[in-house]
Amino acid sequence: GVVDQISIEDAHRHNPDRLFPLFERSTLIVGFVRIASSRLEGVDEIRRRMEQVLTLMPPERVMAAPDCGLGFLGRDLAMTKLTNLTAAAASV
């Protein structure tokens, strides 16, 4: 079988550029916000990383996500992180 989607954490430590082309036939679910940090990433910060990733992968094969589940964060912080993630994705 073929793996159609692969989830990678990228927010807490950006992956090397050479990693992305290795998944030429898969959709990458890329973590653009940290889950183990109470620091709130701004829309511009998230957008910049998305734009970098999109120079390495076509947009139809990239899905924006948090690094992992947001269960360790408070509800308000988790919702704000997701709101910023959504706003950044909509602006790319």
C-alpha positions as protocol buffer text, in pm:
chain_id: "A"
residue {
  index: 1
  type: GLY
  ca { x: 0 y: 0 z: 0 }
}
residue {
  index: 2
  type: VAL
  ca { x: 86 y: 363 z: -36 }
}
residue {
  index: 3
  type: VAL
  ca { x: 87 y: 613 z: 247 }
}
residue {
  index: 4
  type: ASP
  ca { x: -130 y: 902 z: 130 }
}
residue {
  index: 5
  type: GLN
  ca { x: -84 y: 1137 z: 425 }
}
residue {
  index: 6
  type: ILE
  ca { x: 200 y: 1194 z: 668 }
}
residue {
  index: 7
  type: SER
  ca { x: 187 y: 1420 z: 973 }
}
residue {
  index: 8
  type: ILE
  ca { x: 508 y: 1596 z: 1074 }
}
residue {
  index: 9
  type: GLU
  ca { x: 576 y: 1829 z: 1363 }
}
residue {
  index: 10
  type: ASP
  ca { x: 749 y: 2142 z: 1238 }
}
residue {
  index: 11
  type: ALA
  ca { x: 662 y: 2424 z: 1479 }
}
residue {
  index: 12
  type: HIS
  ca { x: 884 y: 2339 z: 1774 }
}
residue {
  index: 13
  type: ARG
  ca { x: 1180 y: 2274 z: 1544 }
}
residue {
  index: 14
  type: HIS
  ca { x: 1168 y: 2333 z: 1171 }
}
residue {
  index: 15
  type: ASN
  ca { x: 1250 y: 2028 z: 963 }
}
residue {
  index: 16
  type: PRO
  ca { x: 1533 y: 2054 z: 711 }
}
residue {
  index: 17
  type: ASP
  ca { x: 1425 y: 2161 z: 362 }
}
residue {
  index: 18
  type: ARG
  ca { x: 1560 y: 1840 z: 213 }
}
residue {
  index: 19
  type: LEU
  ca { x: 1298 y: 1638 z: 403 }
}
residue {
  index: 20
  type: PHE
  ca { x: 992 y: 1776 z: 223 }
}
residue {
  index: 21
  type: PRO
  ca { x: 1065 y: 1655 z: -134 }
}
residue {
  index: 22
  type: LEU
  ca { x: 1102 y: 1300 z: -1 }
}
residue {
  index: 23
  type: PHE
  ca { x: 723 y: 1291 z: 28 }
}
residue {
  index: 24
  type: GLU
  ca { x: 653 y: 1368 z: -336 }
}
residue {
  index: 25
  type: ARG
  ca { x: 349 y: 1139 z: -352 }
}
residue {
  index: 26
  type: SER
  ca { x: 201 y: 1210 z: -11 }
}
residue {
  index: 27
  type: THR
  ca { x: 6 y: 1493 z: 144 }
}
residue {
  index: 28
  type: LEU
  ca { x: 195 y: 1642 z: 438 }
}
residue {
  index: 29
  type: ILE
  ca { x: 2 y: 1747 z: 745 }
}
residue {
  index: 30
  type: VAL
  ca { x: 246 y: 2006 z: 879 }
}
residue {
  index: 31
  type: GLY
  ca { x: 244 y: 2130 z: 1237 }
}
residue {
  index: 32
  type: PHE
  ca { x: 271 y: 2509 z: 1225 }
}
residue {
  index: 33
  type: VAL
  ca { x: 187 y: 2587 z: 1590 }
}
residue {
  index: 34
  type: ARG
  ca { x: 351 y: 2447 z: 1904 }
}
residue {
  index: 35
  type: ILE
  ca { x: 147 y: 2242 z: 2147 }
}
residue {
  index: 36
  type: ALA
  ca { x: 398 y: 2232 z: 2431 }
}
residue {
  index: 37
  type: SER
  ca { x: 434 y: 2608 z: 2463 }
}
residue {
  index: 38
  type: SER
  ca { x: 207 y: 2874 z: 2602 }
}
residue {
  index: 39
  type: ARG
  ca { x: 372 y: 3127 z: 2369 }
}
residue {
  index: 40
  type: LEU
  ca { x: 117 y: 3237 z: 2113 }
}
residue {
  index: 41
  type: GLU
  ca { x: 246 y: 3235 z: 1757 }
}
residue {
  index: 42
  type: GLY
  ca { x: 128 y: 3535 z: 1558 }
}
residue {
  index: 43
  type: VAL
  ca { x: -42 y: 3507 z: 1221 }
}
residue {
  index: 44
  type: ASP
  ca { x: 261 y: 3660 z: 1044 }
}
residue {
  index: 45
  type: GLU
  ca { x: 501 y: 3412 z: 1206 }
}
residue {
  index: 46
  type: ILE
  ca { x: 284 y: 3117 z: 1103 }
}
residue {
  index: 47
  type: ARG
  ca { x: 235 y: 3258 z: 753 }
}
residue {
  index: 48
  type: ARG
  ca { x: 612 y: 3299 z: 700 }
}
residue {
  index: 49
  type: ARG
  ca { x: 674 y: 2932 z: 777 }
}
residue {
  index: 50
  type: MET
  ca { x: 384 y: 2825 z: 558 }
}
residue {
  index: 51
  type: GLU
  ca { x: 528 y: 3027 z: 272 }
}
residue {
  index: 52
  type: GLN
  ca { x: 868 y: 2859 z: 323 }
}
residue {
  index: 53
  type: VAL
  ca { x: 710 y: 2513 z: 316 }
}
residue {
  index: 54
  type: LEU
  ca { x: 511 y: 2603 z: 5 }
}
residue {
  index: 55
  type: THR
  ca { x: 836 y: 2672 z: -181 }
}
residue {
  index: 56
  type: LEU
  ca { x: 918 y: 2305 z: -119 }
}
residue {
  index: 57
  type: MET
  ca { x: 578 y: 2142 z: -166 }
}
residue {
  index: 58
  type: PRO
  ca { x: 278 y: 2223 z: -388 }
}
residue {
  index: 59
  type: PRO
  ca { x: -11 y: 2372 z: -189 }
}
residue {
  index: 60
  type: GLU
  ca { x: -249 y: 2091 z: -280 }
}
residue {
  index: 61
  type: ARG
  ca { x: -25 y: 1852 z: -84 }
}
residue {
  index: 62
  type: VAL
  ca { x: 12 y: 2059 z: 235 }
}
residue {
  index: 63
  type: MET
  ca { x: -239 y: 2064 z: 520 }
}
residue {
  index: 64
  type: ALA
  ca { x: -192 y: 2307 z: 810 }
}
residue {
  index: 65
  type: ALA
  ca { x: -223 y: 2168 z: 1162 }
}
residue {
  index: 66
  type: PRO
  ca { x: -86 y: 2206 z: 1514 }
}
residue {
  index: 67
  type: ASP
  ca { x: 221 y: 1995 z: 1596 }
}
residue {
  index: 68
  type: CYS
  ca { x: 0 y: 1747 z: 1781 }
}
residue {
  index: 69
  type: GLY
  ca { x: -310 y: 1758 z: 1996 }
}
residue {
  index: 70
  type: LEU
  ca { x: -377 y: 2072 z: 2197 }
}
residue {
  index: 71
  type: GLY
  ca { x: -495 y: 1890 z: 2510 }
}
residue {
  index: 72
  type: PHE
  ca { x: -216 y: 2025 z: 2731 }
}
residue {
  index: 73
  type: LEU
  ca { x: -315 y: 2386 z: 2666 }
}
residue {
  index: 74
  type: GLY
  ca { x: -602 y: 2577 z: 2816 }
}
residue {
  index: 75
  type: ARG
  ca { x: -911 y: 2610 z: 2599 }
}
residue {
  index: 76
  type: ASP
  ca { x: -869 y: 2984 z: 2531 }
}
residue {
  index: 77
  type: LEU
  ca { x: -504 y: 2951 z: 2430 }
}
residue {
  index: 78
  type: ALA
  ca { x: -576 y: 2645 z: 2213 }
}
residue {
  index: 79
  type: MET
  ca { x: -862 y: 2825 z: 2038 }
}
residue {
  index: 80
  type: THR
  ca { x: -647 y: 3134 z: 1976 }
}
residue {
  index: 81
  type: LYS
  ca { x: -366 y: 2920 z: 1833 }
}
residue {
  index: 82
  type: LEU
  ca { x: -615 y: 2752 z: 1597 }
}
residue {
  index: 83
  type: THR
  ca { x: -767 y: 3087 z: 1502 }
}
residue {
  index: 84
  type: ASN
  ca { x: -421 y: 3223 z: 1414 }
}
residue {
  index: 85
  type: LEU
  ca { x: -339 y: 2905 z: 1221 }
}
residue {
  index: 86
  type: THR
  ca { x: -660 y: 2940 z: 1021 }
}
residue {
  index: 87
  type: ALA
  ca { x: -600 y: 3310 z: 952 }
}
residue {
  index: 88
  type: ALA
  ca { x: -244 y: 3241 z: 834 }
}
residue {
  index: 89
  type: ALA
  ca { x: -357 y: 2959 z: 604 }
}
residue {
  index: 90
  type: ALA
  ca { x: -631 y: 3178 z: 457 }
}
residue {
  index: 91
  type: SER
  ca { x: -378 y: 3451 z: 379 }
}
residue {
  index: 92
  type: VAL
  ca { x: -125 y: 3234 z: 195 }
}
